[in-house]
Amino acid sequence: MDARVSDLFASGNGHGSGSPGVASNVASKKASAKNKKSKARFSRTFKPSNNTPYLPPEAEEGNIEYKLKLVNPTQYRFEHLATQMKWRLQEGRGEAVYQIGVEDNGMLVGLSEEDMRASLKTLHRLAEKVGADITVLREREVDYDSDIPRKIAEVLIRKVPDDQQFLDLRVAVLGNVDSGKSTLLGVLTQGELDNGRGRARLNLFRHLHEIQTGRTSSISFEILGFNSKGEVVNYSESRTAEEICESASKMITFIDLAGHHKYLKTTIFGLTSYCPDFAMLVVSANTGIAGTTREHLGLAMALKVPIFIVISKVDLCTRATVERTVRQLERVLKQPGCNKVPMVVASTDDAVTAAQQFAQSPNITPIFTLSSVSGESLDLLKVFFNIIPPLSNSKEQEELMQQLTEFQVDEIYTVPEVGTVVGGTLYSGICREGDHLVVGPTDSGQFHKLTIGSIQRNRSACRVLRAGQAATLALGNFDRSLLRKGMVMVSPEMDPTICWMFEAEIVLLFHAKTFHKGFQVTVHIGNVRQTATVEAVYGKEELRTGEKAVVLFKFIKHPEYLKVGAKVLFREGVTKGIGHVTKLLPIAQYRQSQSEDEEV
């Protein structure tokens, strides 16, 4: 969205003046390419002036639709509009945003009060027809050289949930120890403010030592549901997860990760394995950027997870201290390594703009300042979560669903009267109860047959699991000792590439001395976490901080299932590096090279 439009929405006085900010340049560059194709259709009564604000031209794909007006359409036109709305909802996986009073080329024309009322009424009828609800996000006057006041409106259309097809977004929660991550999640998901001593976080902890110390050491999940009208459904009558899932059209699943450096491997596993859509970095207002904050920010950026920032505990500080923390963050975000555009959210309009720009441009970084004790600005964060669209569109989702089934095993449990249960993410394909899959690789690189029992998503029963969704699968009396984290469950027709050794192009982020052959590191690739030895550094004897190279790694304990192109993150003490897999040496090749070595 153009900065002038942001000014228009934020100021409330209707003037669309002001120079475009850094954030708008991202959108305007994309817009200029499409602008040539757009044909301006001016209404007869409207004379554009020099300060006429524009949105980027309407895109054919995506879930944003521009409509100048929708007054008394004919039956044929109404049917056409309904089909168009279905397409936009499909593109946004159940969500669409309509800009009323806007030309196809992005010019903000505006409508009279009467036309706006009639257009919203038509939009309501259209939404009813396609099984959706509408929420007016914001309405503002546009002040031009015309006699009558004109308005534009931004409307969120959201499908009423059917057959458990709610939109599910995963948000990884990062930040230093004691920054207030678990407390914030407790307040968001339970609807009651904290007492200042951590009462809100107690329900999130999984272990006794976490309750005693107040420090998260494991990965826990919390859900926040919104209905089709954009209202939070968690709070009424202390609902169970099943009831939240039934009435929610959109679900935010929070992955609460550990802040302490001692549990860094758990935090990295949460980021690489659970494939979060976004990351929320929580920073305490009174301590600022401390401890693992920079490291967590770097991890999210290395894994290309879009990040936004929440400054918590503002009730403990003066306004000057909060502003100092904001400035400190802005400096870090603007550094050449980060190249982010900070955007402080101070009003509901800011939250709406931030949600839309954040999804369109990975450089925008919204910053919220709030308190879990006083509740200050919590509503702005909820508005942001309600509006934020998914990153992948329906087309990408469909393509993934048509591939063979591949489920990543992240957690293993034994449940009384159910048997062995595995938790994880369905990377591709579709999974149903009764499906026959194979799980592996074992230490010898083999796969075992199994049958899927019941499926649960967000603690409620689910008939069909689709690509990109996280769930737990019951495996009945399957022997738990044959399973481990890092395995995959795939279709029997798939021929998975199992390897002991792989090549990766890496960048050494930090190393105290030099990185060379024989070095041992812990490698994270998706849900795989294992120690590997550096077998060769191609083209160089050794690597120093900041240098690039192609490196051959060999797993120490057992072979793994990998894919070319997968992101690699490795660490050993203070040594850290990132990269991607460039070549796999499947088991057959590995055995052949081993036997050749023995003959020599």
Phi, psi and omega in degrees: 000138182294145182298327179296325178290321177300317177300318182300313181289325187281324190285322180083349180270354173088352182279128181266031181271176180115147182276149181296137178274183182300319184298325183288333183301326180299312182289320185291329177296317178296322185293321186299328180293321183276341188299328182298326183283335186289142177249123181284125176243099183275140175285155189295322187277353188256128177247112181294138177252179185295331185263020180296119180280150181235152163262165172300149180304151182297135179267145178297319181260171181098177187252020180250127183237133175260137176223127179290305172202156182231063185260122177041065179289152175291168181298319180297314180297320181299316179297319179297317180296323180294318178298319179297320179294320177300318181296315180295321178295322179294320179298323181265015180052046175107001180226143175215154177240125178254130175257112183263134182092021183235132177289162178299331181277002175096002182283132181274097183275314181086159181232156174290164181305317183293314180295323180295317179299315181295320181295317179294326178294316178297318180299322179296318179296318179298316181297319178300319182296322183266005177076049181223170175242156178241145175227125177282115182285314178197153182222129182220152175277145172247126187258106179243193179273044180243161186283322184263142179293139181241147181236152167239151181226146177244122189237132177264125176253128181225134181295141170287133187297137175222136177054043174061023182267052175281154178281128185240118178246138181255130181239117176278133182256114184245169176143163182293159177302142179067021177273351176099026183294305184295323179297315179300316179295320178300317180292317181296317189270340182253346174078007178241137181290160180279157179269006181090355180235020173086022181295324186295337187269351189301323182289346183273338186285147183252342184233154180299319182294335177290319179294320182291320183265340184076015182243130179286132177236351181234174180267123177238160185238137175227150182239146176231117184254142174240138177275183186294342178266002177088013179267146178288130183259002182290327201276331188289128175050042179036068187294153174277167180300322180299317181291324178297314181298323182294321186259359183268139172265335181222134183236130172256118177259117179270130176256102184279113184254160184283143181262340185285142182299331181299331183255026183301322182298325178292319180296315179297319179301318179298322181285322184276324189273320187273003175046060181293147177285322183220164174235137177249113180266117181263126181238131179284132184296328185276340179252340179069211183281101183224162174058235186272007184304308181299320182296317179295320177299316179297321179297314180298320180289322179297325181269005178057041175264121180302136188236141170232161191240138175240120175266114185260176175061035180290344179289341182273349190238164171281164180300325181295321179294318179298315181296325178296318178296319178299314180296321178299316179294318180300320179298315180297316183293330182275353180301152182306325180294326182270309181056041180259158177249102181292146182219102183284129183262116184239352181212172180298319178300318178301318183296320179295312179298317181299317182298318183287315181292324181299319180285330183279326184231125181290348182279336181289132178233099178295143177235122178253143173241119186211172178228134178276350181264311181271342180084006181301127176064012176297325182298326181295322179293323179293320176300316180301312180295324181295323188266333188304124184274163177290154180282323182266142179269178185294330182295313179298320179298316180298316181299318179295322182292336181277351179279174178291153184293133175215114182244127181269127181272117181249331182223148177228130180229162167242119183250128179305137178067001177243321181101214182282134179230135176243142177247149179170199185238136175277110185284319180209162177082197180228145181231129180235162174301137177089356178295145176259120180232174173239144182240142180175194357275148174281182180300334180262006177085017181267166175236142179251145178281146174206167179237135180284129174271236180279159179237137176232135174240128181049044175066018175230148185300147184217136183276317184232133177253129182250158182309135179093351182265146177261145182198172170245138182241130177275132182247012177066229185266025178297137185294115183298329184295344179277351185255154172206159176297143179102349178283168174232149172250120186230165175297142179301333181288338183289143177250085188289143179274110180258132183217149171271328186234148177209155177256143178218142173271119188236160170238128179276110183284318179204135175205132185296319182240249177231153184253122188214179178303139180094350180289141179250133180224159171269122185257133174246118175225105184060234180269005179274130177220108184205155176283138179225153178257142176280112182272331180198145171243107188288132174081354181216155176280319183208163180243146174241169182310130177089353182270154180251152174190163171263127186237143176260120179253150175228125178294148184268317190268308184207159179289162182227160175267119181230167176229146176295136180096347181295144180288139179245134174229127180229155183208155173198105186063239180268354180287133179216147177203159177227165178173200177214153182289129181251334183204140178250142173251092184303161185307319182302315179296320182297316180295320181298315180294327179295314182294325177296320178297320181295321180296320179295000000 
